[in-house]
Amino acid sequence: MDDEIAAKHVLLDFELVTLIALAMGVFAYALVRRVKRHRSGLEDPPRDFDGFDLILMFFPAMLFLINPIAEVLVLGDGKEVEEAATTEDANGIFAIVMNLGYFGFVGIMTYGLIAWVRNRDVSRLFGLRQLRVANIIVLSIIGGIFSLLLCGWIVGDFANRYLESLFGELDLQEPVKMLRESESSVHLILAVVMACVAAPIVEEMLFRGYMYGTLRELTHPVFSAVIIGGLFAVVHGNLPALLPLWVFSLLLSFAYEATRCLWVPIGMHAFFNAANIVLMMTDPGE
């Protein structure tokens, strides 16, 4: 339990450092732009996202970013953890339904901020009509396979081996535990829907579409991809998955940058999760 608490504190520290780096980066890039604008005498061209979006994007993001803080508080008492685990096991389907509602709320909030508060065309902004369906499917599968090989096996195996040498064996991600502990077809179906539909759509719309898009406009694509990747990885609340998910997020940002179509990272995300579920369910060692 001490190792698990230490791992959660590492995640919280990582989140705080990433948020500080985000703030410092935005300030530095704003200063550089101001100096360039002063020297050239030209105004900045119109942007899809601005400083107001930098504030608005944290309203839905905080619903995810609060997780590392909450987990550190909960893990402060091992007894509370055991009681919480027992309650979760007894109400598995209810927990998944609540998570689906949580994703739905975050998705609606993100869409509402962009479309209703900022009056922007979400379809144009995220390039939802940029590619044909066939091209999206092919790119999603190719990107998903590459992500699975690199993040799921190469980077994931390295991260697991290294962290086991420091902390010992750590808990699995909550979605993985839900799938492994599912005892009914309804439980399994809901867990798959959450992992392969709700999570890819909502997380990509928020992290890739809104947060990466906003930070990209205000700073630089590489800086944005690295920072958003760190936040994307840490909100999943699992230290062994931190590095693989960070690399996975970088690949998703690269795919979005290359295609300018949000359906591609959504498809890659869905394929990645689905492939991991299939591998997990067919693993003879489980």
C-alpha positions in Angstrom: 0.0 0.0 0.0 2.9 2.4 0.8 4.2 1.9 -2.8 0.8 2.6 -4.2 0.5 5.8 -2.2 4.0 6.9 -3.3 3.1 6.2 -7.0 0.0 8.4 -6.7 2.1 11.2 -5.2 4.5 10.9 -8.1 1.5 11.3 -10.5 0.3 14.4 -8.6 3.7 15.9 -8.7 4.0 15.2 -12.4 0.7 16.9 -13.0 1.7 20.0 -11.1 5.0 20.3 -12.9 3.3 19.9 -16.2 0.7 22.6 -15.4 3.6 24.9 -14.2 5.4 24.2 -17.5 2.2 25.0 -19.4 1.9 28.4 -17.7 5.5 29.3 -18.2 5.4 28.3 -21.8 2.3 30.3 -22.6 3.9 33.3 -20.9 7.2 33.0 -22.7 5.6 32.5 -26.1 3.3 35.5 -25.5 6.3 37.6 -24.6 8.1 36.6 -27.8 5.0 37.3 -29.9 4.7 40.7 -28.3 8.3 41.6 -29.1 8.0 40.4 -32.7 4.7 42.4 -33.1 6.3 45.5 -31.7 9.3 45.2 -34.0 7.3 44.5 -37.1 4.4 46.8 -36.4 1.9 44.2 -37.7 -1.0 42.7 -35.8 -1.4 39.0 -35.2 -3.6 37.3 -37.8 -7.0 36.0 -36.7 -6.8 32.7 -34.8 -9.2 29.8 -34.3 -8.4 29.8 -30.6 -7.3 32.6 -28.2 -6.4 33.4 -24.6 -10.1 33.1 -23.6 -10.1 29.5 -24.8 -7.0 28.9 -22.6 -9.2 29.7 -19.7 -12.4 28.0 -20.9 -10.7 24.7 -21.8 -9.8 24.1 -18.1 -13.4 23.9 -17.1 -14.0 20.5 -18.6 -10.3 19.6 -18.2 -10.4 20.1 -14.5 -13.0 17.3 -14.2 -10.2 15.0 -15.3 -7.3 16.8 -13.8 -8.9 16.6 -10.3 -8.5 12.8 -10.3 -4.8 12.6 -9.2 -5.6 15.0 -6.3 -8.6 13.0 -5.3 -6.7 9.7 -5.5 -3.9 11.0 -3.2 -6.5 12.1 -0.7 -8.3 8.8 -0.8 -5.1 6.7 -0.6 -4.2 8.6 2.6 -5.8 5.8 4.5 -5.4 2.2 3.4 -8.6 1.2 5.1 -10.6 3.7 3.0 -9.0 2.1 -0.1 -10.1 -1.4 0.9 -13.6 -0.2 1.6 -13.8 1.7 -1.7 -12.6 -1.3 -3.6 -15.2 -3.5 -1.9 -18.0 -1.0 -2.7 -16.8 -0.8 -6.3 -16.8 -4.6 -6.8 -20.3 -4.8 -5.5 -21.6 -2.0 -7.7 -19.5 -2.6 -10.9 -22.3 -1.9 -13.4 -23.4 1.2 -11.5 -19.8 2.5 -11.5 -19.5 2.1 -15.2 -22.8 3.8 -15.9 -21.7 6.7 -13.7 -18.4 6.9 -15.6 -20.3 6.9 -18.9 -22.4 9.8 -17.6 -19.2 11.5 -16.5 -17.8 11.3 -20.0 -21.0 12.4 -21.5 -21.1 15.5 -19.2 -17.5 16.4 -20.1 -18.2 15.9 -23.8 -21.3 18.1 -23.7 -19.4 20.8 -21.7 -16.5 20.8 -24.2 -18.8 21.0 -27.2 -20.9 23.7 -25.6 -17.9 25.9 -24.8 -16.7 25.7 -28.4 -20.0 25.8 -30.2 -22.3 27.8 -27.9 -20.0 30.0 -25.9 -17.4 30.8 -28.6 -19.9 30.4 -31.6 -17.5 28.2 -33.6 -18.2 25.6 -36.2 -17.0 22.4 -34.5 -17.0 20.4 -37.7 -14.8 22.9 -39.5 -12.6 23.5 -36.5 -11.8 19.8 -36.0 -11.8 18.9 -39.7 -14.5 16.4 -39.3 -15.3 16.5 -43.0 -11.6 16.7 -44.0 -11.2 13.0 -45.0 -13.4 10.3 -46.5 -14.6 7.6 -44.2 -12.4 4.9 -46.0 -9.3 7.0 -45.5 -10.1 7.6 -41.8 -10.6 3.9 -41.2 -7.3 3.0 -43.0 -5.3 5.7 -41.2 -6.8 4.8 -37.8 -5.9 1.1 -38.2 -2.4 1.8 -39.4 -1.8 4.4 -36.6 -3.5 2.1 -34.1 -1.3 -0.9 -34.9 1.9 1.3 -34.8 0.7 2.8 -31.4 0.0 -0.7 -30.0 3.5 -2.0 -31.0 5.4 1.1 -29.8 3.4 2.1 -26.7 1.7 -1.1 -25.6 4.7 -3.4 -25.9 8.0 -1.6 -26.3 7.5 1.5 -24.1 5.0 -0.3 -21.9 7.3 -3.2 -21.2 10.2 -0.8 -20.4 8.1 1.3 -18.0 6.7 -1.7 -16.2 10.1 -3.3 -15.7 11.7 0.0 -14.5 8.8 0.9 -12.1 8.7 -2.6 -10.6 12.3 -2.2 -9.6 11.4 1.0 -7.8 7.9 0.4 -6.4 7.2 -3.3 -6.8 3.9 -4.4 -8.3 1.4 -1.6 -8.7 -2.3 -1.6 -9.3 -3.8 -1.8 -12.7 -5.8 1.1 -14.3 -9.4 1.2 -13.1 -10.9 0.5 -16.6 -8.6 -2.6 -16.9 -9.7 -3.8 -13.4 -13.4 -3.3 -14.4 -12.9 -5.4 -17.5 -11.1 -8.2 -15.7 -13.6 -8.3 -12.9 -16.7 -8.2 -15.1 -18.9 -11.1 -14.3 -21.8 -10.4 -16.6 -22.3 -9.6 -20.3 -23.9 -6.3 -19.5 -21.0 -5.3 -17.4 -18.6 -6.3 -20.1 -20.5 -4.5 -22.9 -20.7 -1.3 -20.9 -17.0 -1.4 -20.1 -16.2 -1.9 -23.8 -18.5 1.0 -24.8 -16.8 3.2 -22.3 -13.3 2.2 -23.4 -13.9 2.1 -27.2 -16.5 4.8 -27.8 -17.0 7.2 -24.9 -13.3 7.7 -23.9 -11.9 8.1 -27.5 -14.5 10.6 -28.6 -14.6 12.7 -25.4 -10.9 12.6 -24.6 -9.9 13.4 -28.1 -12.4 16.2 -28.5 -11.1 17.8 -25.2 -7.4 17.0 -25.2 -6.6 16.9 -28.9 -9.3 19.1 -30.3 -9.7 21.9 -27.8 -6.6 21.8 -25.5 -4.0 20.9 -28.1 -5.6 23.2 -30.6 -5.7 26.2 -28.2 -2.1 25.6 -26.9 -0.9 25.1 -30.4 -2.3 28.5 -31.5 -0.7 30.3 -28.5 2.7 28.5 -28.4 4.1 25.8 -30.8 2.9 22.4 -32.0 5.8 20.5 -30.4 5.4 22.3 -27.0 1.6 21.8 -27.2 1.9 18.1 -28.0 4.4 17.5 -25.1 2.4 19.3 -22.5 -1.0 18.0 -23.5 0.5 14.5 -23.7 1.7 14.8 -20.1 -1.8 15.9 -19.0 -3.5 13.2 -21.0 -1.2 10.5 -19.5 -1.5 11.7 -15.9 -5.3 11.9 -15.7 -5.5 8.1 -16.3 -4.2 7.8 -12.8 -1.7 4.9 -13.3 2.0 5.3 -12.9 3.0 2.3 -15.1 0.8 3.7 -17.9 2.2 7.2 -17.6 5.1 6.9 -20.1 3.2 4.7 -22.7 0.2 7.0 -22.6 2.4 10.0 -23.0 4.0 8.6 -26.1 0.6 7.5 -27.3 -0.7 11.0 -26.9 2.3 12.3 -28.9 1.4 9.9 -31.7 -2.3 11.1 -31.6 -1.2 14.7 -31.8 1.1 13.9 -34.7 -1.8 12.2 -36.5 -4.1 15.2 -35.9 -1.4 17.6 -37.0 -0.7 15.6 -40.2 -4.3 15.0 -41.2 -6.1 18.0 -39.6 -9.0 15.6 -39.0 -10.0 14.7 -35.4 -11.6 11.5 -36.6 -8.2 10.0 -37.1 -6.9 10.3 -33.5 -10.4 9.2 -32.3 -10.1 6.1 -34.6 -6.6 5.4 -33.4 -7.6 5.7 -29.8 -10.6 3.4 -30.2 -8.5 0.8 -32.1 -5.8 1.0 -29.4 -8.2 0.4 -26.6 -10.1 -2.3 -28.5 -6.9 -4.2 -29.3 -5.8 -4.0 -25.7 -9.1 -5.4 -24.6 -8.9 -8.3 -27.0 -5.4 -9.1 -26.0 -6.3 -8.9 -22.3 -9.4 -11.1 -22.7 -7.6 -13.7 -24.7 -4.5 -13.8 -22.5 -4.2 -17.4 -21.3 -2.3 -16.2 -18.2 -5.4 -14.4 -16.9 
